[in-house]
Amino acid sequence: MKPHGQPLGKAGAAQAELASAALARYSADSSSRLEFVRHGENTTYRVLRPEGDWALRLARPGYQSIDAIRSEITWMRSLNEKGVSTPAVIPGRDGDIVQLVSHRDGSVRAAVAFTWAEGLPLPEVDSMGAWTRLGEIMARIHEHGRRWRKPRSFVRPAWDVEALVGDSPRWGDPFPPNVWSAEDTRVLQAAREAVRERLHAVGQSDDRYGLIHADLGFENVLVQPGGSTVVIDFDDSGPSWYLYDLASALYPFEDESGFAERKQALVAGYRSVGHLPDEYVQELRTLLIARRLATLGWTFTRAETAHAQRQKARRIRSSPPAARRFLEWHTRTTAE
């Protein structure tokens, strides 16, 4: 089953071999074909099958534990049962939902297969109301996480202060050598310290901190032909501030016109389903800069990905001004 559309080079060839080896662990007939989709945090292929397509995900080594992957799927299944549609997981021939495949470099990679989610990204279907609808979906996901009785075996890494803006953040160092000027480094580090201070002050009470998707942008909310939505890609899900989901969706648009309108619609949609007090919404600025700093780390440590290469220049250019604006707001609000 030879992958189609695989990137060129040794790395691409190795990924293709790995995908073929992973697919062999599933009950796919000989006419099935692998089609490369993307390489980001993980590497994803589409399995083209006469009976219906699958998505085959090869995990980035060391990013999530096997127990964390199983927990991700457990939450997806529970959400689906409660009305938030998610792709169904496909077990391997041995019945296990996580398949371990040996890489040519001696490492072992985890593979998971899901039903392929057909649909268009939300804004392509409902551009005017997309932000409102996204807010509603976020609130339903958060409400489920609050009420859900998690299994004892459930484990997902948290997007807490240390993971987002600690000395060793999960996505990597936002201050690598030879990138920032001394002044820009000072401003960005000052912003990081202010984020830490504010997040510690916000705290982690149940009304503001819990299980979130953590990457609920429009590309992960698809509208199916009948108009219903399906939420995909829970690989980053875990405990965090609920506002971090809002910040993750808004961050790519922070420097564009119409940002305030997008934010207003997202918050309004959320409030149509769940509780979101004004004093908490104020801290959306804090989570936005936290997302920016975390994403900078991702950009530098995932430099081999096409997404990081496309975004690097813009993120470097826009981040120091954003940090300065945040620090001005931080200084003003703490003095009040």
Secondary structure, DSSP 8 states (H G I E B T S, - for coil): --EES--SSHHHHHHHHHHHHHHTTS---TT-EEEEEEESSSEEEEEE-TT--EEEEE--TTTS-HHHHHHHHHHHHHHHHTT-----EE--TTS-SSEEEE-TTS-EEEEEEEE----EEHHHH-TTTHHHHHHHHHHHHHHHHHH----TT-------HHHHHSSS-TT--S--TTTS-HHHHHHHHHHHHHHHHHHHHH---TTTEEEE-S---GGGEEE-TTS-EEE---TT-EEEEHHHHHHHHHGGGTTSTTHHHHHHHHHHHHHTTS---HHHHTTHHHHHHHHHHHHHHHHHHTTTSHHHHHHHHHHHHHHHHHHHHHHHHHHHHHH-
